[in-house]
Amino acid sequence: MPKTTTSNSAPSTAPAHTLAPKTKKWRVVDYVTTAVLGIAVGLVFWVLALSWKILELAFQAFPPSIGLIAGLWVLAGPLAGAIIRKPGAALLCELIAAIVEAVLGSHFGAAVLLSGLVQGLGAELVFAAFGYKRFTLWITALAGMLAAAFMAVSENIMYNAEWQFGFQTVYAVCAIVSGLVISGIGAWYAHRAIARTGALSSFASGRLR
């Protein structure tokens, strides 16, 4: 009687667009795409920095509420993580974006490099916690939230030290909510929109089915 073999590993039932690439090894296209994303988001950072005085005036009635737009500052990490899906992508992209902002000129000065490191690390830790194996909407949302939480702590130390603890707490909560919506959920749907154009056909994140 012929022997039958069984496999311990069942095929994944997860949607294809949420799965990791076959290898964690970086390719040239991964580096190029990460750089392009970092430069693009870095330009957004630079425009935000140029507009900062105006933005502060808009939130002057209750300064901690400016945290509601803080998610814009941590967009690079979750977006790159969702698209590239390789170890270090979120951290590298956020650093590139910070470097672009610093080179173009930011009134925050060289401190943006430290901010980029801290924020990128926050997003990177979430993807690492899942072993770089699954990339879903809610994992990306968690990356946005943790990146924003890291940002809130660092900015309360560097820029908001004169605020009372209550103000700092409100700022942190607003930042985390903003990170969830803008840099988490927003980054996920942005990556899906890019995928539909066919631009991500060489990435696991570009699988539409």
VONULUM-377869 format. One line per field, with one value per residue (C-alpha): chain; z, y, x. Coordinates in nm, 4 decimals, decimal comma. Last residue first. Layout:
// residues N
kette = c(A ...) $
Z = c(Z ...) $
Y = c(Y ...) $
X = c(X ...) $
This chain:
// residues 209
kette = c(A A A A A A A A A A A A A A A A A A A A A A A A A A A A A A A A A A A A A A A A A A A A A A A A A A A A A A A A A A A A A A A A A A A A A A A A A A A A A A A A A A A A A A A A A A A A A A A A A A A A A A A A A A A A A A A A A A A A A A A A A A A A A A A A A A A A A A A A A A A A A A A A A A A A A A A A A A A A A A A A A A A A A A A A A A A A A A A A A A A A A A A A A A A A A A A A A A A A A A A A A A A A A A A A A) $
Z = c(-0,4982 -0,5336 -0,4822 -0,4709 -0,1090 -0,2104 -0,4202 -0,7884 -0,8964 -0,6687 -0,9370 -1,0734 -1,0184 -0,7732 -0,5531 -0,5042 -0,3727 -0,1420 -0,0092 0,0584 0,2303 0,4687 0,5263 0,6210 0,8644 1,0407 0,9710 0,9543 1,1749 1,4304 1,4403 1,4914 1,7818 1,9254 1,8803 2,0475 2,3445 2,3710 2,3533 2,6213 2,8442 2,7890 2,8741 3,1957 3,2888 3,2776 2,9720 2,9999 2,8792 2,5545 2,3021 2,3782 2,6526 2,5393 2,1871 2,2747 2,4536 2,1780 1,9028 2,0684 2,1003 1,7366 1,6194 1,8458 1,6963 1,3355 1,3812 1,5483 1,2424 1,0176 1,2219 1,2012 0,8235 0,7752 0,7127 0,8398 0,8435 0,9453 1,2731 1,4170 1,6860 1,4144 1,2365 1,5648 1,6542 1,3184 1,3747 1,7046 1,5675 1,2833 1,5319 1,7457 1,4530 1,2705 1,5859 1,6340 1,2776 1,3277 1,6084 1,3380 1,3099 1,4150 1,1948 0,9030 0,6014 0,2829 0,4330 0,7597 0,5889 0,3545 0,6495 0,8374 0,5363 0,5032 0,8726 0,8435 0,5423 0,7191 1,0325 0,8437 0,6037 0,8709 0,8295 0,4957 0,4152 0,1421 0,1131 0,4602 0,6328 0,4029 0,4858 0,8586 0,8743 0,6479 0,8089 1,1455 1,1068 0,9543 1,2656 1,4609 1,3137 1,6199 1,8428 1,7776 2,0436 2,3096 2,2221 2,3170 2,1757 1,9838 1,7583 1,4338 1,5504 1,5894 1,2330 1,1038 1,2884 1,1608 0,7929 0,6900 0,9076 0,7476 0,4018 0,5054 0,6463 0,3200 0,1290 0,3598 0,2707 -0,0948 -0,0153 0,2161 -0,0340 -0,3099 -0,0820 0,0238 -0,3417 -0,4409 -0,1521 -0,2175 -0,5949 -0,5300 -0,3350 0,0427 0,1851 0,3934 0,1466 0,0174 0,0632 0,3576 0,3364 0,3650 -0,0116 -0,0543 0,1734 0,4612 0,4096 0,4372 0,3033 0,5716 0,7186 0,8921 0,5622 0,5232 0,3409 0,2035 0,1827 -0,0972 0,0000) $
Y = c(3,9311 4,2829 4,1871 4,5075 4,4649 4,1562 4,3937 4,3938 4,5030 4,8055 5,0698 4,8808 5,1755 4,9678 4,9285 5,3057 5,3104 5,0162 5,1991 5,5105 5,2958 5,1564 5,4925 5,6531 5,3757 5,4131 5,7486 5,9568 5,7781 5,5929 5,8574 6,1269 5,9319 5,8929 6,2630 6,3700 6,1426 6,2737 6,6372 6,5736 6,4198 6,7102 6,9582 6,7714 6,7536 7,1317 7,2707 7,4145 7,0895 7,1028 7,1194 6,8607 6,6469 6,6692 6,6232 6,2964 6,1527 6,2582 6,1211 5,7795 5,7769 5,8837 5,5969 5,3645 5,4738 5,4638 5,1166 5,0058 5,1263 4,9303 4,6187 4,7037 4,7363 4,4169 4,3293 3,9839 3,8155 4,0937 3,9004 4,0437 4,2314 4,3509 4,5336 4,7024 4,7856 4,9541 5,2076 5,3273 5,3152 5,5454 5,7971 5,7941 5,8097 6,0762 6,2860 6,2601 6,3790 6,6541 6,7914 6,9164 7,2340 7,2636 7,5746 7,3396 7,3810 7,1766 6,9580 6,9057 6,8124 6,5720 6,4163 6,3682 6,1943 5,9714 5,8821 5,7950 5,5751 5,3930 5,3198 5,1868 4,9804 4,8272 4,4679 4,4281 4,4832 4,7439 4,8798 4,8551 4,9314 5,2251 5,3751 5,3028 5,4761 5,7742 5,8974 5,9948 6,3727 6,3731 6,1986 6,5154 6,6824 6,6198 6,6916 7,0562 7,0056 7,0682 7,4426 7,5167 7,8518 7,8785 7,5830 7,7809 8,0084 7,7088 7,6013 7,9462 7,9294 7,5745 7,6468 7,6144 7,3024 7,1546 7,2219 7,0511 6,7498 6,7132 6,7286 6,4595 6,2471 6,2501 6,2027 5,9089 5,7444 5,7781 5,6432 5,3455 5,2774 5,2827 5,0607 4,8054 4,8117 4,7264 4,4193 4,3661 4,0144 3,9383 3,6713 3,5452 3,8831 3,9176 3,8671 4,1205 4,1624 3,7895 3,7795 3,5363 3,1731 3,0582 2,7149 2,4511 2,3524 2,0197 1,8370 1,4906 1,2051 0,9017 0,5654 0,3323 0,0000) $
X = c(-0,5773 -0,4358 -0,0733 0,1292 0,2349 0,4334 0,6404 0,7403 0,3909 0,4050 0,3488 0,0489 -0,1840 -0,3885 -0,0808 -0,0593 -0,4172 -0,3390 -0,0337 -0,2398 -0,5028 -0,2435 -0,0750 -0,4066 -0,4956 -0,1612 -0,0015 -0,3188 -0,5729 -0,3598 -0,0885 -0,3513 -0,4991 -0,1480 -0,0740 -0,3990 -0,3243 0,0317 -0,0803 -0,3428 -0,0747 0,1641 -0,1115 -0,1914 0,1780 0,2141 0,3843 0,7353 0,8959 0,7006 0,9837 1,2513 1,0956 0,7345 0,8686 1,0428 0,7394 0,4997 0,7242 0,7471 0,3674 0,3316 0,5535 0,3562 0,0231 0,1375 0,2833 -0,0401 -0,2327 0,0046 -0,0677 -0,4365 -0,4449 -0,2492 0,1129 0,2034 0,5446 0,7846 0,8232 0,5023 0,6956 0,9349 0,6516 0,5612 0,9211 0,9798 0,7030 0,8508 1,2049 1,1065 0,9729 1,2869 1,5298 1,3308 1,3096 1,6852 1,7346 1,4767 1,6950 1,9339 1,7287 1,3649 1,3466 1,3885 1,6097 1,6196 1,8933 1,7050 1,3770 1,5559 1,7405 1,4126 1,2558 1,5615 1,5387 1,1676 1,2443 1,5273 1,3238 1,0219 1,2332 1,4575 1,3407 1,1572 0,7916 0,8586 0,5024 0,3480 0,6785 0,7401 0,4004 0,4324 0,7726 0,7104 0,3884 0,5352 0,5209 0,1719 0,0435 0,1144 -0,1946 -0,4130 -0,1126 -0,1843 -0,4518 -0,1858 -0,1905 -0,5551 -0,6680 -0,3399 -0,4204 -0,4454 -0,1637 0,0654 -0,0132 0,0846 0,4157 0,4724 0,4159 0,7798 0,8095 0,4988 0,6422 0,9666 0,7844 0,5902 0,9193 1,0544 0,7510 0,8554 1,2249 1,1551 0,9217 1,1808 1,4554 1,2442 1,1624 1,5293 1,6380 1,3635 1,4278 1,7932 1,6865 1,6875 1,6873 1,3784 1,2729 0,9391 0,7710 0,5310 0,1560 -0,1265 -0,1828 -0,2310 -0,5354 -0,4765 -0,5737 -0,2153 -0,1392 -0,1187 0,2150 0,2401 0,2384 0,1021 0,2583 0,0783 0,2461 0,1572 0,0000) $
